[in-house]
């Protein structure tokens, strides 16, 4: 065998190994959220969702999940373009094996929603509301679908989370501070500038709160609440929908509200300050 043939065989061997690794990761590993083939799950096709139950898992609240999608569509005044896929796992190890995140719930840009076993346990124990969390994640999926992959990636993340928390009345539930508690925390100097969220600048903001991420989400929901109270829900939805095509937060905000976003944030903080002094 010549040297060139040995090199070709070595290259082919490496390619086959890499293909084997990729195949495994798509079928059983971290790339499973994007796998075109779903193995080891039983599919339950419902009117609004497809729910996949891993072999060995026990779950029966299919209709409860399915009825949530029209609620999300009604608030956002948008329609799902295709059915989200919901995945329920047999145990925590298989969830972690298949998921890119260890969060209780993880929704991907292709509208696959993974529910962890510990989230189901917490819901059964009453420490979290499964319905609220699912509504939150479906809010993300609805915006992602209507934005498309690239625009969804660019979409202002503060608004994505703010709308999800506000629309589900999530403030004051489980780990999320209520509106009153969030106002008090903001008045005490805790505040993350919305456009710093999920950027390097976020680390520059120190928050003296019990659950920082829950506070941040509630803060954004309070901003959304302030926009609705001050300018109306119709303008909020116009702002939300225009961002599906143009992800420039400041430009679109000025176009819709005829005022700078930074000025409204300043007004919001002043509103919180006055509210806390009156209380």
N, C-alpha and C positions, 0 to 999 in steps of 0.2 A: 504494500500500500504506500502510495506516494505521500509526501508531506502535505500537498494541497488537499488530497482526499481526507487526510486525518483532520486537517483544519476545518473542512466542510462538515465532517461528521461531528466534530466538537461543537461547531456553531449550531448545527441542527439539534444536538443533544441539549444545549443550553436553551434553545427556543422551545423545545418540548417541555423542559422543566419549568420554564417561565409560564408556558401555557397551562401546565398542570396546576401551578400555584394560583394563577388567575382564575382558573375554573373553580378550584376549591373555594377561593375567597368570594366569588360570585354566588356559589351555591350554598356555602356553609359559614362564610367568614364576614369580614368587615365590608365587603362590597355587595353583600346581600340586598341592602336597600335599593340597589340599582340593577339587580339581576333580572334578566328577561325570563328566567325559568325559576319557578317556585316549587321546591321539593320539601316534603315533610310537613305540609300544612293542608288542612281541609278547607276548601273555599265555600263560603256561604254568601250567595249573591242575593242582595236585598234591593229595594227600590232605589236607594240613594248611595249605598256603599257596597263594597265587597269586603267581607270580613274573613280573615284567614286565621284559623286556629291550629297551632302546632300540635302534632300528634302527642297525646298524653296530657294536654292542657284541658281544663274544665272551664267552660264559659257558656252562658245561656242568654245574656241580655242583648241579643242582636237587635231587636226592634228598638230598644232604648237608645242605642247608638245611632241607628238609622234615622230616627225622628229628629235628630239634632240638626241635620243639614238644612232643612227649610228654615229653621230659626235663624241660622247664620246668614242665609241668603236674604231673609227679610230685613235684618238690620242693615246689612251692607248694600242692599239693593243691587246685588250682583248674583249671577248664577254660576254654579259649578259647571265647568266645561266637560268634565268627565268624572266618573265615580272615584272618590278616594279609596285607597286600600288600607284597611286597618289590620294590624298584626298583633296577635296575642300569643304569648310564649308559655312554654311548659314550666320553666323555672328561671331563676335569675342568671344562672351561668349561660344558658342558651340565648337569653336576651342579650347579655354582654357580648357573647360570641358573634351575634349577628348584627349588632348595632354599633354605629360610630360614636354614640353618646351614651353616658350612664345616667342621663336625666330620666325622671319618671316617665315623661312622654317625649317623643322625638318625632318631628314631622320633617319630611324631606321635600325638596323642590318638585319631585314627581308625585306628590300627594300620597306618599306612603307614610302611614302613622304607626309608630311602634309604641305599644303600651307595656310598661315594665310590670313584672309580677309584684313588685313591692308597691307600685301605684294601686293595683287592684286590691292588695292587702290593706293599704291605708284607707282606701275608699270603703271597703267592707267594715273597717273599724270606725269609720266616721270622722277620721282626722282630715281628710280632703274630700271634695266633691268630684266624683268622676265626671258628672255631667258638665260642671263648670270648666274643668281642665280640658275636656274634649271639645267643648264649644270654643275655647281659647285656641286650640290647635287647628280646628277646622277654619277659624278665622284666618289663620296664616295660610292654610292651603287654598282658600278661596282667592285671596289676594295673589298668591304665587301663580295659580292657574291663569288668572286674568292678566297678569303682568307678563308672563312668559319667563323663561329661565334667566336670561340676562337682566331684564328689568327687575325681576324679583330679587336678584342678588344686589342690585343697586338701590332698591327701595329703601327709604329712610326707616331705619330699624326702630327708632324711638316711636314712630307713628304705628308701625306694625304691632309693637307690643302694647302701646297705649290704647289702640282700638280694641285689641283682643281682650285686655283687662276691663276696659270700660264697657264694652258691649256685652260682657258676660257677668257684670256686677261682681267681679272677682275681689275687689277691694273689701277688706274686712273678713275674708274667708281664709281658712287654713293659716298659711304663713304670711299672707299679704296684709299690710296695715290698712286700716280703714281710711276714708278720705280725711276724717278729723285727725287721726294719728299722723297721716302723711303731711297734712298742713302744719301740725305741731313740729314735726321733724324738720320740715323746710324752714319754718320760722326760727328754729334753733341752729340754722346754718348748714343744714344738709341739703345739697342740691347738685345733681349732675346735669350740666348743659346737655340738652337733648342730642345735639349733633356730635357730641363727644362719645356717645354710646357706641360701643364696639369699635373704637379707634384707640390708638396709642394714648390719646389724651385722657381716656377714661381712668387710667392708673394715677393721674395727677390729682384726681378728686378723692379726698378721704371722707368717708361717711361714718358717722358715729351712730349707727342704727343696728338693731338686732340681726336682721336678715337683709344685707345690702341689695341683693338682686331683686328681692320682693319689694323693697322700698323703691328701687329705681322703676320697676314696672308700675307701681302704684303712683309714683310721681308723674309718669307719662300719662297714665289714665286720668289724673287730676288735670293735666294740661288739656287733654281731649275734652274732659268735662267742662273746663273753662271756655274752650272754643265753642262748644255747643250752647252753653248758657249765654255767651256774649254775642255770638254771630249766627247761631242756629245750626241744627243738624244738617240741613240742606247744604250749607257751605262746607261743612266737614266732609260730606260725601263727595262733593265736587272736588275738593282738595285731594281726597283719597284716590279718586278715579283718575284725575289728571296725572297723578304721579305714576300711574300704570304705564304711561307713555313717556313722560319726562320726569326723571328721578331727581332733578335739581330742586331740593326742598325749598330753598330761599326764593328762587325764581317763581316757582308755582304758587307758593304761599302769597307772595306779593301780587301775583296775577289774580288770585281768588279773593283775597281779603283786603287788597289795596292798602296794606301796611306791612312794614318789615317784620319778618319772623322774630328777629332779635328784640324788636320793640314790644311785641306781644308777650314774649317770655319775660321781659322786664315788667310789663303790666301785670302779668300773672303773679310774679313774685311779690309785687306791691299789693295785689289783691289778697294774697295769703297773709302778708304782714298785717294789713288792716283788719282782716277777719280774726286773726289771733289776738290782736289788741282788744277788739270788741268782746271777745270771749274771755 
